[in-house]
Amino acid sequence: VAGQLPRFMSFEMALEKVVDSMREIADYAKEKGVMTMIENHGYFCQDSDRVERIITGVSHRNFGALIDIGNFLCADENPVIAAGKLANYVKYVHAKDGSGLSSLPRASVVCGILCLSVPSWPRSPVSRW
């Protein structure tokens, strides 16, 4: 990958290295027929603003968002608004209840259903487990 990051680094300081690394991964994966995505997960890129900055920085047709509706709640972000903001980048969606994860009112799988019903989003097969 494009380089190693120190153990503790702010988002702003790491952004360029993350973007370069993700672009390198997207290039390699495209040759193998694999779509690459970033999930809104963990402190580093939990909210839609950070996810969008990474995706627009990578600016690669083989790189998009895997959004997890419940994870937006961990950043006290309204999942419907956040998903709408990232709608043009979405390749895959996780939908779950984020009850207890946020100071926002209880979100339910209904948020996921609303997001999945946006007509402009590409459809992908739903896996069963």
Wavefront OBJ file of the C-alpha trace (Angstrom):
o trace
v 0.000 0.000 0.000
v 1.095 3.605 -0.534
v 2.579 3.912 2.949
v 2.388 3.340 6.667
v 0.652 5.741 9.045
v 1.883 6.449 12.557
v -0.249 4.828 15.233
v -1.984 8.072 16.251
v -2.738 10.659 13.586
v -5.594 13.080 13.043
v -7.954 12.608 10.125
v -6.655 15.783 8.502
v -3.047 14.650 8.773
v -3.811 11.162 7.456
v -6.239 12.061 4.665
v -3.721 12.344 1.823
v -2.037 9.044 2.681
v -5.401 7.286 3.085
v -6.640 8.618 -0.264
v -3.430 7.577 -2.060
v -3.584 4.104 -0.499
v -7.251 3.608 -1.341
v -6.648 4.685 -4.944
v -3.816 2.154 -5.228
v -6.081 -0.569 -3.844
v -8.927 0.439 -6.205
v -6.573 0.221 -9.212
v -5.330 -3.229 -8.227
v -8.813 -4.536 -7.400
v -10.237 -3.306 -10.713
v -7.746 -5.513 -12.566
v -9.138 -8.464 -10.561
v -12.797 -7.520 -11.101
v -13.354 -6.552 -7.462
v -15.232 -3.388 -6.434
v -13.665 -1.518 -3.507
v -15.542 0.444 -0.866
v -15.079 2.225 2.419
v -17.537 1.718 5.276
v -18.549 4.450 7.695
v -17.103 2.581 10.648
v -14.877 3.353 13.584
v -13.782 6.700 14.933
v -11.635 7.555 11.915
v -14.384 7.648 9.277
v -17.672 7.234 11.123
v -19.526 10.246 9.725
v -20.666 11.051 6.205
v -18.429 14.126 5.854
v -15.252 12.102 6.323
v -16.451 9.255 4.125
v -17.321 11.715 1.367
v -13.932 13.438 1.624
v -12.148 10.107 1.228
v -14.305 9.013 -1.718
v -13.998 12.316 -3.567
v -10.272 12.338 -2.867
v -9.822 8.837 -4.283
v -11.995 9.801 -7.261
v -11.977 6.318 -8.798
v -14.839 4.532 -10.578
v -13.901 1.354 -8.716
v -14.240 2.935 -5.260
v -17.401 3.841 -3.384
v -19.250 3.688 -0.104
v -20.507 0.775 1.888
v -22.846 2.570 4.242
v -23.999 1.111 7.535
v -27.146 2.871 8.675
v -26.572 2.074 12.361
v -22.981 3.299 12.334
v -24.074 6.834 11.513
v -25.789 6.886 14.902
v -22.443 6.348 16.637
v -21.434 9.753 15.261
v -24.784 11.292 16.331
v -25.658 11.707 12.672
v -29.180 11.236 11.343
v -28.904 8.108 9.164
v -31.477 9.245 6.609
v -29.694 12.553 6.032
v -26.241 10.920 6.023
v -27.314 8.203 3.576
v -28.844 10.825 1.311
v -25.605 12.784 1.326
v -23.640 9.693 0.247
v -26.305 8.296 -2.121
v -24.301 8.936 -5.297
v -21.345 6.942 -3.949
v -23.172 3.927 -2.462
v -22.274 0.467 -3.727
v -23.645 -1.587 -0.819
v -25.739 -1.011 2.328
v -25.853 -2.553 5.795
v -29.149 -1.898 7.568
v -29.469 -2.431 11.300
v -31.168 -0.975 14.319
v -28.851 1.394 16.140
v -30.872 1.476 19.334
v -28.846 2.875 22.210
v -25.962 4.050 20.014
v -26.910 7.697 19.850
v -28.561 10.668 21.472
v -30.782 10.840 18.368
v -34.255 9.292 18.536
v -34.325 5.518 18.075
v -33.532 4.503 14.520
v -34.833 1.267 13.125
v -34.361 -0.919 10.107
v -36.951 1.337 8.495
v -34.052 3.770 7.889
v -32.332 1.015 5.935
v -35.450 0.270 3.944
v -35.824 3.965 3.071
v -32.222 4.126 1.945
v -32.455 0.947 -0.106
v -35.511 2.292 -1.884
v -33.703 5.308 -3.355
v -34.170 4.670 -7.102
v -30.828 6.123 -8.195
v -28.792 3.595 -6.196
v -27.356 0.638 -8.098
v -28.792 -2.655 -6.993
v -26.692 -5.595 -5.901
v -27.751 -9.079 -4.882
v -28.690 -9.440 -1.232
v -26.731 -12.171 0.453
v -28.420 -14.532 2.861
v -26.766 -15.965 5.859
l 1 2 3 4 5 6 7 8 9 10 11 12 13 14 15 16 17 18 19 20 21 22 23 24 25 26 27 28 29 30 31 32 33 34 35 36 37 38 39 40 41 42 43 44 45 46 47 48 49 50 51 52 53 54 55 56 57 58 59 60 61 62 63 64 65 66 67 68 69 70 71 72 73 74 75 76 77 78 79 80 81 82 83 84 85 86 87 88 89 90 91 92 93 94 95 96 97 98 99 100 101 102 103 104 105 106 107 108 109 110 111 112 113 114 115 116 117 118 119 120 121 122 123 124 125 126 127 128 129
